[in-house]
């Protein structure tokens, strides 16, 4: 077991310990937000046939001069969805609607607003451009083109592309199965009245939301007292249910009621315990069989921060998805960092006159100040060591969910 390692070392150990989960096939209607498992390629060109880009008249460009001088007879009307194969006679035209297949022999569409029609005869302008207003058969993509890439998130637009390419199903990465164990004798469910020294559990709902936001499935959120036997039974139950990740919160430090480290060590192994970071120093990572365990501190802010910095990247790796990159911001105010650990400040962001991000630390940075986590738009990373930060100093930031940037 390693202890008191740097944040970058801890994150590296977590990410190197997991691989992408296997894929599964699901119906396209259920695929929103899922991660593509394998590259997918168009089995035919899209849209698959030449069609009109505008309502108008389809003709051969060779007949444009005749159409301007003496007009052309209109052989009929082709609507979108017409499955017949129309053939254009020399010296004639078809009325055609947007999206309708072009008749054989036609290569140009003149828009309806530029046409003059009298009965079954139509006159078209002499300066009409040959080839205008026609979408080729491979206008959207060619046969064999990639229409979905492994690791992409399936957005509504990407799902629409797959639907247009005729895929009723899609191979996606299986969602990680996550169990949450909120520990502490002081925790009370919201339907019960509070006694002296008790508080309602906020960590369970927080982690439920964060896990769901990260694209994983919640198997169960359970509260458990500070009892070694209860903790052991809960962990064993989750492992037996073949969850991929157990997230615990509380009971992971060195206090008299902090039994999780010993319990995890007895059931499996601890990879590391305690990281040089603030908040979140007591965080622990280990394994019980093939199940990973990330034991987060009990303070609500520490839960949220350590999830974003360690659990979310872990879930991204299981999903085969790249984690969001950090981005540079400038400090809006100066501050003095008086400790050696790496610190992650909750900040709000705004643009300066040049469009650059300015980060303003929230006033209350305590690890129990849950309202400050709700108000924060990002986390700013302050490197290890004591130092003075001046207004305008550039630091790295990570977006928080719901940050509205």
N, C-alpha and C positions, 0 to 999 in steps of 0.2 A: 504493500500500500504506500502511495506517495502522499505527502501532506505539505501544506503551506506552499503550494506551487503557484506560479504566476497564472493570471487569467488566460493568456494565450496558450500556455502549456495545457491547462485544464480543457479548454475548448478543443485543442488539437487531439487530446486523448479521447474525448467523447466522439469526435467525428471519425477518427481512425478505427473506432471500435464497432461501427455499424456499416452495413451495406444496404443498397436499395432492396426493398421488398419485391417479391415476385408479382407478376401481372395477373389480371383477371379480365374476362370479357363481360361487358355490360351493354345494355341497350343504350342507344344514343340519347334517348330522352332522359336518361338518368345520369348523364355524363358531365353536367355543368360543374365546373370547378375541379374536376378530376385531372390527374396527370397522365399524359400519353405514355404508354409503355414502350412501344416500338414505332419506328417510322412507318407512315402510311402513304401510299402512292396512288395517284389517279389511275383508274383502270380504263378510262377513256377521256378524251378531251372535253373540256367544259367551255361553253354550254353543250358542245357536241354537234352543233349544226350552225351554219351561217344564218343569222336572223337580223331583222330590222331593228335599228336603234331608235327609230322615230316612226310615228304614224305618217304615211305618205304613199308614194307610188314607186314600185320596184320596176326597173327596166335595165336594159343593157346600155352601158355608156356610149356604145356606138350609135344609139338611136337618139341621143340628146339633141342633136341639131334638128332632126325631123320632128321631135316632140315640141320644139320651140316654134317651128314654122307651120306645120300642118296638123300637129297634135297626133296622139296615139290612141288607138282603141283600147279600152279597158276590158281585159279578159275575165275579170272577176275580183273577188275580195278574199284575202288570206288573213285569217284571225290567229291570234296566239292560241296554241293548242291544236291547230289543224294538223292532222297526221297524214294527210294526203300529200303525195309528191307532185307538185305543180310544175309544169314545163312552160316556159315563156316562149311564145311564138315570136319570130322575127318581126320587128316593127310594132310591138304591142307593149302593154304595161299591165301590172296588177296593182290594185289598191291593196295596201298592206298595213297591218297594225304593229305596234311596238312588240317585239318579242316573237313575232310570227316567223316561221322558216322562210328563207328566200327561195323563190322558184328557180329551178334549173335554168341557166342562161342569163339570169339577172345578176348584176354586180353593183348596182347603185340604187339608192333610195333618195328621192326628192321629197322634202317634207311637205305636208298637206297645205301649209300656209303659203307656199310658193306656187301652188298649182291652181290652174283654172279649169274647172270641169263643166262640160255641157253634155248631159245625157251620158252616153257610153264613150265619150271622147274626152281626153285630158290634154291640156297644153302645159308645158313645163319650161322654166327659164333656160335660155341658151348658155348662161354662165354657170349652171349647176356643175359641181365638181364631180368628176368620175370617181366611183368608189365610195362616195359619201354615205354616212349613216348606215353602214353595214358592219355588224359584229361578226368576225370570223368564227369558225367552229372552235378554235382554241383561244378565244379572246380572254377567257379567265385563266385557264391553265392548259398545258399540253398533256396528252396521254403520257403517263409515267412520271409526271411531276410530283414532288412531295407535297402532300396536302396537310400533313400533321407530323411534327417532329417529336421524337422521344424526349420527355422532360418538359414539354410545353403544358401549360395549364389550358384546359378546354374552356374557352370563353364562349359566349353566345355566338360570336362571329365564326369562331373555329368550328363549332358544332354545325353551324349552317353550311360551311364549306364541305364538311364530311357528308352532310345530308344531300347536298347537291351532287356529290360524287357517288351517291348510291350506297353509302355504308349505313346499314341499320344498326350495327354494333361497333364497338370500339374496344381495343385492348388498353387497359389503364393499369397503373400501379395500384396494388392493393393498399387500402388505407391502413395506417398503423392503428393497432388496437391499444388504447391507453386506459389505465385505471388510476384513479386519484384517491389518495388516502390522506385526509386532513386529520392531524393528531392534536390532542390537547384536552385535559380534563375540564378546561374552562370553556370549551366550545358548546354552544347550545343551538339546536335547530330553530329556525325563525318562528315556528308555530308554538314554541314554549316560552313562558315568561322568564325573564332573566333573574337570577339570584345574585347575591353579593359576590363580586369578583368574576362573574361570568360575562361572556360576550357571544354575540351571534357569529356563526361561522361565515366569514367572507371569502376565505381562501378556496373553499370548494367551488362556489359559484365562479370565482375568478378563473380558476384553472379549467373548469368546464368550458367557459367561454373562450379562453386562449387556445385550448386544445382543438376545439371545433373550428376556430378561426384559422388555425394552422393546417386544416385539412385532414385531421385524424378523427377516428371514431372513439367516443367515450364508452367504455364498457360499464363502468360504475364509478360514482363518486361516493365515498364512504367516510364517515367520521369515526374516530377511534380514540379512546382515552389513553392516558399515559401508562399503559399496562403492558409489560413485555409479552405476556401470553396472548393478549388481544392483538398486538402488533404482529406477532409471529403467525397467528392464524390468518389474519387478513392478507399478509404477504403471500403465504402459501396458497391461499384460495385464489388470489390473482394469478399466480404462476400456473396453477392447475388449469385455469381458464385460458391459458396460452396468450396472455396479453404480450405485446411487444415492449411496452414501457410502463413502468409504475412510477408515478409522480407522488412523492410524499411531501408534506409541509409540516414543519415543527418537529421537536424532539430530536434534533440532529446536532445540537451543540454539545457542551460538556457539563450540563447541569444535572442535578440529582434525578430529574424526571426525563432526561434525554436518553431513551433506550434504543433508538433506531440504529445507531452505528453498531452496537453489539449484536442486535438482532439480525441485521443484514449480514454481518460477518459470520454469524453462526449458520445462516442458511446458504450463503454463497461466498462472494468475495468483494472486497472494497478495492476499487481502482485508485481513487484518491478521495481525500477528506480534508477540507479547508483549503481555501483559495485566497490569494492576496488581492481581494477585491472588496469594494464597498459600494452599495450594500451587498450582502450575500456571502460573507466570509465562511460560514460553517458548511457550505454546500458539499454534498457527498455524491459520488458516482460509483456504482458497482453493478454486479450481475448476480442473479439467482437462476442458475441453469442458463437458458437462452434468453431470459427476460432481463432487460436493462432496468436499473433502478436509479432514478435521480431524486435524491432527498434534498429538498429545498428548505431554507430557514422558515421559521414560522411567522415572522413579521410580514404583513401583507405586501408592503413595497418590495421587500426582498424576494418574495414569491414572484411578483410580476417581473422584476428586473432579471432574476436568474432564469426564469422561463424564457424571456426574450433572448438572452445571451447564450444559453446552453441548451434548453429544451427545444426551442423552435429550430435552431440549426440542426439538431439531432433528427427532428421530425422531417425537416427538409431533405436530409440525407437518406432517410428511409423511403421517402417518396421519389427520390431521384431528381430532386428539384434544386436549382441553385438558390442559395440564400440571398436576400437583398443586400446589396453592397452598402457600405457606409458612404457618407458624403461629407465634404468639408463645409464647416460653418465658421463664422467669426463670433467671438465672444462680444456680447453687447455691453458687458460690464466687467470690471476687473474683480479678481478674487484671489485669496490666499489659500493654497492647499497645504495643510499643516501635518499631513500624515504620509506614510510611505506607500500605502496600498494604491492600486489603480482604483479610480472612482468613476462612477457613472451618475452624472447629474441629470435630474429631470428638468427639461427646459421647454419653453415655448419658442416659436420661431416666427420671424417676420423678415421681409425683404428690405434692404437698404435702398438708397436711391439708384445704385448700380445694379439692383436685382440680386444681390448676394444675400445669403441667409445670415441673419443675426440671431444668436441664441441667448435667451435671457433665463437664467436659472430661477426656478420657482423658489419662493421664500422659504418654505418648509421642506427641508430635505431629509427629515427623520424617516427611519425605516418603517415606522408605524403610521405615517401620514398617507392614508389611502386616497384621500381626496386629491392630493398632489399628483398621484399617479394617474388619476382620472383626468386631470387638467393638462398633463404633459403631452406634448406632441412628439418629443424625441428624447433620446438619451445621448448625452455628450460624454465622450471618453476623455478622462484626464489621466495621463500616463503616471506610472509609479514614480515616487519620490516627491519631496516637498518642493514647491515652486510657486512663484507669483505669476498669475495670468493677468495680462493687460487687456483693456478693450481693443478689439480688432485682432487679437491673437487667433490663429486658425487651429481648430480642433476637429476631430472626426465625430460624426453623429450617426445614430441609427433611428429610423422612424419607428414610432409606436403605433399599434393598431388604433384606428379611429382618430389619428392625429390631424386629419383634415388639412393636409398640405396641398 
